[in-house]
Amino acid sequence: MDKEKAKEKLRTIYRLKNGLFFAALGVFAVIGGLWFLRPEVSEIEKRELTAFPKLTAKGVLDGSFGTGLDLWYADTYPLRESLIAANHRLQALYGSQSEQIIIKGDGNKADEIPDITGPRDSKPTTTPVETPSTAPEGTQGGETTPSGTTPPATETEPTATPATEPEETLPDGTVHQQGEMMGDIYTTGDSAYSLYYFNRSGTERYARAVSRAHELLGDGVRVFSMPIPLSSGVILDQSIQSSVGASDQRAAIEYINSQTDPGVYAVNIYDILKKHNAEYIYFRTDHHWTARGAYYGYVELCGAMGVEPHALEDFEKREFPGFLGSFYADTQSKSMKNNPDTVEAFVPMGTNSMTYVDNKGKEIKWNIIMNAEKYATGNKYYCFSGSDQSLAWVHNPAITDGSACVIVKDSFGNAFVPFMVDHYEYVYWIDFRYFKQKLPDFVAEKGIQDVIFCLNIYNTTSSGAVGLVEKLVG
């Protein structure tokens, strides 16, 4: 009798569990069917979510429609971001981890970095320059043109606000851009770092693409290649990087530079960043460098260009506290949340007005440095240069010599662009991931004298990113 009662009790428990399970499935199914609640954009991941697949007979027959439907359903589920956050909190219950690696790549393994057998013949020289403490004498606000001449004085005042958009509004389409191409993440305390794995094939393809640009553009156009190291290579001790299998970024940049054509100005900014690594040159909660880090890269580039860099204190500084970037989005770290970053921005002296082309092809008037006070905590890096638009430009009224450059960039370049504004009459910047016109055609059309490749080192190694660079160059 007791055994029968026990069995009945177990059956009741099983029925209750099954009932709760299927009830939960039903609730989630109903939520999943609420079409109008499905998001189109992930605020946490800062990307456009998978679109509903187009229904075609071919797609049904070959299975691609079903695959696309599965991806759409999972990627746009109404509770997706809440469930992701809950998963991070659940993982945190397993105990505090002072250090961990978050795998975002496909089991990345680094290639060995080859020895450099010798210097390139006829390599353009890079002139080391000291970090300036004051503006150079005899210039207006410290600016000089690429030829070293002093721009004429002007009474034109820089536009303080854009003509068409309120400052609290993000550039249209910014959050809709695809995510940054980055690899695994190493976390410790309230900081995280992108790890870098050298890939010889991708690296050599990048060097050939930059060299091809020089070949196609000819000697009348200077081509600069400035790979940007990730925070792990500059901030972390080399022993830590080695322990997690990451590559030596200084050696990698030296190898990249050694593989470019002798006519390319190969700029190594690693040493100047390493020299200043006690300063706030990379974010802790985000994979980008800060504007201060970008400034030191700019100083080194000026040495290669043969121009005097401006002193940092000559720029108007703005600060936007409370920034929680991509690392926080990936980890939902409580330590990071309690210690957010501050976005520091420096306004160009000649003008703060720019134009970008949105994802619908419309020209939008904007500011090079936007007021990010009202931006969401994860979006404050968008204050720089209109963010990741395919094409943007500025006309600096303080310079009238017709000088022009184009910066081929990823999102690291956004913080770099403002420092170049006071050296040219026209500065263009294109995002290699989205720009469709061939680079040589664009350079010829705009009468550009300097082309600057300003990509983080991951995008000079990743085969997917390098393929886009090759396509851009033609």
C-alpha positions in Angstrom: 0.0 0.0 0.0 2.8 2.4 0.9 4.5 1.5 -2.4 1.4 2.4 -4.3 1.1 5.7 -2.5 4.8 6.4 -3.2 4.3 5.6 -6.9 1.2 7.7 -7.2 3.1 10.6 -5.5 5.9 10.3 -8.1 3.3 10.2 -10.9 1.7 13.4 -9.6 5.1 15.1 -9.4 5.9 14.0 -13.0 2.5 15.2 -14.2 3.1 18.5 -12.4 6.6 18.9 -13.9 5.3 18.1 -17.4 2.4 20.4 -17.0 4.7 23.3 -15.9 7.1 22.5 -18.7 4.5 22.5 -21.5 2.8 25.6 -19.9 6.1 27.4 -20.1 6.6 26.3 -23.7 3.1 27.6 -24.5 3.8 30.9 -22.9 7.1 31.3 -24.8 5.4 30.2 -28.0 2.7 32.9 -27.6 5.4 35.5 -26.9 7.3 34.4 -29.9 4.2 34.9 -32.0 3.8 38.5 -31.0 5.2 39.9 -34.2 4.9 43.5 -33.2 7.2 43.0 -30.2 10.0 41.6 -32.2 13.0 44.0 -32.2 14.9 45.0 -35.3 18.0 46.3 -33.5 20.0 44.9 -30.6 20.9 47.8 -28.3 23.3 45.5 -26.3 25.1 44.2 -29.4 24.7 47.4 -31.4 23.7 45.6 -34.6 20.8 45.1 -36.9 19.1 41.8 -36.2 18.3 39.2 -38.8 15.6 40.2 -41.2 12.7 38.0 -42.1 13.7 36.0 -45.2 12.2 36.6 -48.5 9.8 33.8 -49.5 10.8 32.3 -52.9 10.2 29.0 -54.5 13.9 28.4 -54.9 14.5 29.2 -51.2 11.8 26.7 -50.1 13.2 24.0 -52.4 16.8 24.4 -51.4 16.1 24.9 -47.7 17.6 28.4 -47.4 14.2 29.9 -46.5 13.8 27.5 -43.6 17.3 28.2 -42.4 16.7 32.0 -42.7 13.4 31.6 -40.8 15.1 29.8 -38.0 17.7 32.5 -37.7 15.1 35.3 -37.8 13.0 33.6 -35.1 15.9 33.1 -32.7 17.6 36.4 -33.4 14.5 38.6 -33.0 12.7 36.8 -30.2 11.0 39.5 -28.0 12.7 38.4 -24.8 16.1 37.7 -26.3 18.1 40.5 -24.6 16.5 39.9 -21.2 17.3 36.1 -21.5 20.9 36.9 -22.5 21.3 39.1 -19.4 19.7 36.5 -17.2 22.1 33.9 -18.6 25.1 36.1 -17.6 23.6 36.5 -14.1 23.2 32.8 -13.8 26.7 32.1 -14.8 27.9 34.6 -12.2 26.3 32.4 -9.5 28.9 29.7 -10.2 31.4 31.9 -8.3 33.6 34.9 -8.8 36.2 34.6 -11.5 39.0 37.2 -11.3 40.1 36.2 -14.9 38.5 34.5 -17.8 38.5 34.3 -21.5 35.3 34.7 -23.5 35.6 32.8 -26.8 34.0 34.7 -29.7 36.2 33.3 -32.5 36.4 29.8 -33.9 39.0 28.4 -31.6 41.6 30.9 -32.7 45.2 29.7 -32.9 47.9 32.2 -33.8 50.4 31.6 -36.6 54.1 32.1 -35.7 55.2 35.6 -36.7 58.1 35.2 -39.3 61.4 36.9 -38.7 62.0 40.0 -40.8 65.0 39.4 -43.0 65.8 43.0 -43.7 64.5 46.5 -44.2 62.5 47.4 -47.3 64.5 49.1 -50.1 63.8 52.8 -50.5 61.4 52.7 -47.5 59.8 56.1 -46.9 61.2 57.5 -43.7 59.2 58.0 -40.6 60.4 61.0 -38.6 60.0 60.5 -34.8 58.4 63.5 -33.1 58.0 64.5 -29.5 54.6 64.7 -28.1 53.9 68.4 -28.3 53.1 70.4 -25.1 52.3 73.7 -26.9 51.0 74.8 -30.2 53.7 75.4 -32.8 54.5 79.1 -33.3 53.4 81.0 -36.3 50.3 78.9 -37.0 46.6 79.7 -36.5 45.6 77.5 -33.5 48.5 75.2 -34.2 47.3 73.9 -37.6 49.5 73.3 -40.6 48.8 71.9 -44.0 50.5 68.8 -45.2 53.1 70.9 -47.1 53.9 72.7 -43.9 52.5 76.1 -44.9 50.4 78.2 -42.6 46.7 78.4 -43.5 45.3 81.8 -43.9 43.4 83.5 -41.1 39.6 83.4 -41.5 36.7 85.0 -39.7 34.4 82.0 -40.4 33.2 80.6 -37.1 32.8 76.9 -36.8 29.2 75.7 -36.8 28.3 74.8 -33.2 25.3 72.6 -34.0 24.2 70.7 -37.1 21.5 72.3 -39.2 19.2 69.4 -39.5 19.5 67.1 -36.5 19.2 67.6 -32.7 22.3 66.7 -30.8 20.5 64.1 -28.6 19.7 62.1 -31.7 22.1 59.4 -32.9 23.2 59.5 -36.6 20.5 57.7 -38.6 21.5 54.1 -39.3 24.5 54.0 -36.9 23.2 51.3 -34.7 22.1 49.3 -37.8 25.7 48.8 -38.9 27.1 45.3 -38.6 29.1 44.5 -35.5 32.8 45.2 -35.2 35.0 42.3 -36.3 36.8 41.3 -33.1 38.0 38.1 -31.5 38.2 36.5 -28.1 38.0 38.6 -24.9 40.2 38.4 -21.8 38.6 39.8 -18.7 40.1 40.7 -15.3 38.4 42.7 -12.6 36.5 45.7 -14.1 38.5 45.6 -17.4 38.5 43.5 -20.6 40.8 43.2 -23.6 40.5 41.9 -27.1 43.0 39.2 -27.9 44.9 39.2 -31.1 46.0 36.1 -33.1 48.4 36.6 -35.9 47.3 35.1 -39.2 50.1 35.1 -41.8 47.9 34.7 -44.9 45.5 37.5 -43.9 48.3 39.8 -42.9 50.2 39.3 -46.2 47.0 39.9 -48.2 46.5 43.2 -46.3 50.0 44.3 -47.1 49.5 43.4 -50.8 46.2 45.3 -50.9 47.8 48.5 -49.4 50.7 48.1 -51.8 48.3 47.6 -54.7 46.6 50.9 -53.7 50.0 52.7 -53.9 50.6 51.0 -57.3 47.2 52.1 -58.7 47.3 55.7 -57.3 50.9 56.4 -58.4 53.6 58.5 -56.9 51.5 61.6 -56.9 49.4 60.2 -54.0 51.0 59.3 -50.7 49.7 56.1 -49.1 50.0 55.6 -45.3 49.4 52.3 -43.5 48.9 52.7 -39.7 47.7 49.4 -38.1 46.2 50.1 -34.6 47.1 47.7 -31.8 44.4 46.4 -29.5 44.4 47.2 -25.9 45.7 43.8 -24.9 48.9 44.4 -26.8 49.6 47.7 -25.2 48.2 47.4 -21.7 48.7 43.7 -20.7 52.1 42.3 -19.8 53.5 40.1 -22.6 53.6 37.1 -20.2 49.8 37.3 -19.8 49.3 37.5 -23.6 51.6 34.5 -24.1 49.7 32.5 -21.4 46.5 32.8 -23.4 48.1 32.2 -26.8 47.8 35.7 -28.0 50.4 37.1 -30.5 52.9 39.9 -29.9 51.3 42.9 -31.6 54.5 44.9 -31.8 56.2 42.1 -33.8 53.0 41.7 -35.9 52.9 45.3 -36.9 56.6 45.3 -37.8 55.9 42.3 -40.0 52.9 43.9 -41.7 55.0 47.0 -42.4 57.9 44.9 -43.8 55.6 43.3 -46.3 54.2 46.5 -47.8 55.7 48.1 -51.0 58.7 50.4 -50.4 56.5 53.3 -51.6 54.0 52.9 -48.8 54.5 55.0 -45.7 54.4 52.2 -43.1 53.7 53.8 -39.6 54.2 51.8 -36.4 52.3 53.5 -33.6 52.9 50.7 -31.1 55.9 52.2 -29.3 54.3 55.6 -28.7 51.1 53.9 -27.3 53.2 51.6 -25.1 55.1 54.7 -23.8 51.8 56.2 -22.7 50.1 53.1 -21.5 49.7 54.4 -18.0 47.4 57.0 -19.4 43.7 56.5 -20.3 44.3 55.5 -23.9 42.0 52.5 -24.1 38.5 51.9 -22.6 38.1 49.2 -19.9 34.5 48.3 -20.9 34.9 48.7 -24.7 37.2 47.4 -27.4 38.1 50.8 -28.8 41.0 53.1 -28.0 40.1 56.5 -26.4 40.5 59.8 -28.1 43.7 60.3 -26.1 45.0 57.0 -27.5 44.0 58.2 -31.0 45.9 61.4 -30.4 49.2 59.6 -29.8 48.6 57.6 -33.0 48.1 61.0 -34.8 51.3 62.3 -33.3 53.3 59.4 -34.8 51.5 59.8 -38.2 52.5 63.5 -38.2 56.1 62.3 -38.0 55.7 60.2 -41.1 54.0 63.1 -42.9 56.6 65.6 -41.9 54.2 68.0 -40.2 54.0 69.4 -36.7 51.2 67.8 -34.6 49.0 70.1 -32.5 49.2 70.1 -28.7 46.4 68.2 -27.1 45.6 71.2 -24.8 44.9 73.4 -27.9 41.7 71.5 -28.5 38.4 72.1 -26.7 37.9 69.0 -24.5 34.5 67.5 -23.8 33.7 64.5 -21.4 30.8 62.1 -21.4 30.8 59.9 -18.4 28.8 56.6 -17.8 29.9 54.7 -20.9 29.5 50.9 -20.9 30.8 49.6 -24.2 31.0 46.3 -26.1 32.9 44.4 -23.4 30.2 45.1 -20.9 27.6 44.1 -23.5 29.4 40.8 -24.0 30.0 40.0 -20.3 27.3 41.9 -18.4 30.0 42.3 -15.7 28.8 43.8 -12.5 32.4 45.1 -11.9 32.3 47.0 -15.2 28.7 48.3 -14.5 29.9 49.7 -11.2 32.9 51.4 -12.9 31.9 52.7 -16.3 34.2 54.5 -18.7 34.2 58.2 -19.5 34.4 59.2 -23.2 36.8 62.0 -23.7 36.5 64.0 -27.0 38.6 66.9 -28.5 36.9 69.3 -30.9 38.8 70.4 -34.0 39.8 74.0 -34.1 38.9 75.0 -37.7 35.3 73.6 -37.7 33.0 71.1 -36.0 30.7 70.7 -39.0 30.7 67.7 -41.2 28.4 65.8 -43.6 27.8 62.1 -43.8 25.8 59.9 -46.2 23.2 57.7 -44.3 22.2 54.2 -45.2 19.5 55.6 -47.5 21.9 57.7 -49.5 20.8 61.0 -48.0 23.4 63.6 -47.0 23.1 64.6 -43.3 24.7 67.6 -41.7 26.3 66.7 -38.5 29.0 67.5 -35.9 32.4 66.0 -35.8 32.1 65.9 -32.1 28.5 65.5 -31.0 27.1 66.1 -27.5 26.7 62.5 -26.2 25.3 63.5 -22.8 21.8 62.1 -23.6 23.1 59.1 -25.5 22.4 55.6 -24.0 25.2 54.2 -21.9 26.3 51.9 -24.6 26.3 54.5 -27.4 28.5 57.3 -26.2 31.4 56.3 -28.5 29.0 57.4 -31.3 29.9 61.0 -30.5 32.9 60.7 -32.9 32.8 61.6 -36.6 29.2 60.5 -37.3 30.2 56.9 -36.3 30.3 54.1 -38.8 28.9 55.6 -42.0 30.0 54.5 -45.4 31.2 58.0 -46.4 31.6 61.3 -44.5 33.6 64.5 -45.0 34.5 67.9 -43.7 35.4 71.2 -45.3 37.7 73.2 -43.1 37.2 76.9 -43.8 40.4 77.8 -42.0 42.5 76.2 -44.8 42.1 77.2 -48.5 44.9 75.5 -50.3 42.9 72.6 -51.8 44.6 70.0 -49.7 42.6 66.8 -49.2 43.0 63.4 -47.7 40.9 60.2 -47.3 41.0 58.0 -44.2 40.1 54.4 -44.8 38.9 53.3 -41.4 37.0 51.0 -39.2 35.3 52.2 -36.0 38.7 52.9 -34.3 39.2 55.6 -36.9 36.2 57.5 -35.6 38.2 58.9 -32.7 41.2 59.6 -34.9 39.4 61.7 -37.6 39.0 64.9 -35.5 42.7 65.3 -35.1 43.3 65.4 -38.9 40.7 68.1 -39.6 43.0 71.0 -39.0 45.7 69.8 -41.5 43.6 69.8 -44.7 41.0 71.8 -46.4 39.0 68.6 -47.1 39.1 65.5 -45.0 37.1 62.4 -46.2 36.6 59.2 -44.3 35.2 56.0 -45.6 34.4 52.8 -43.7 35.9 49.9 -45.7 33.0 47.6 -44.6 30.3 49.6 -46.4 31.8 52.0 -49.0 31.1 50.7 -52.5 33.1 52.9 -54.8 36.6 51.9 -55.8 39.2 53.8 -53.9 41.3 54.9 -57.0 38.2 56.3 -58.6 37.2 58.2 -55.4 40.8 59.6 -55.0 40.8 60.8 -58.6 37.3 62.3 -58.3 38.1 64.3 -55.1 41.7 65.3 -56.0 43.1 63.6 -52.9 46.8 63.8 -52.1 47.0 61.5 -49.1 45.4 58.1 -48.4 45.6 56.9 -44.8 44.7 53.3 -43.9 43.6 53.5 -40.2 42.4 50.0 -39.2 42.8 48.1 -36.0 45.2 45.2 -36.2 42.5 42.6 -36.1 41.1 43.9 -39.4 44.6 43.7 -41.0 44.6 40.0 -40.2 41.0 38.7 -40.4 40.5 37.1 -43.9 36.9 38.5 -44.0 38.0 42.1 -43.3 41.0 41.9 -45.6 38.8 40.6 -48.4 36.7 43.9 -48.1 39.9 45.9 -48.2 41.0 44.1 -51.3 37.6 44.8 -52.9 37.8 48.4 -52.0 41.2 48.9 -53.6 40.3 47.0 -56.7 
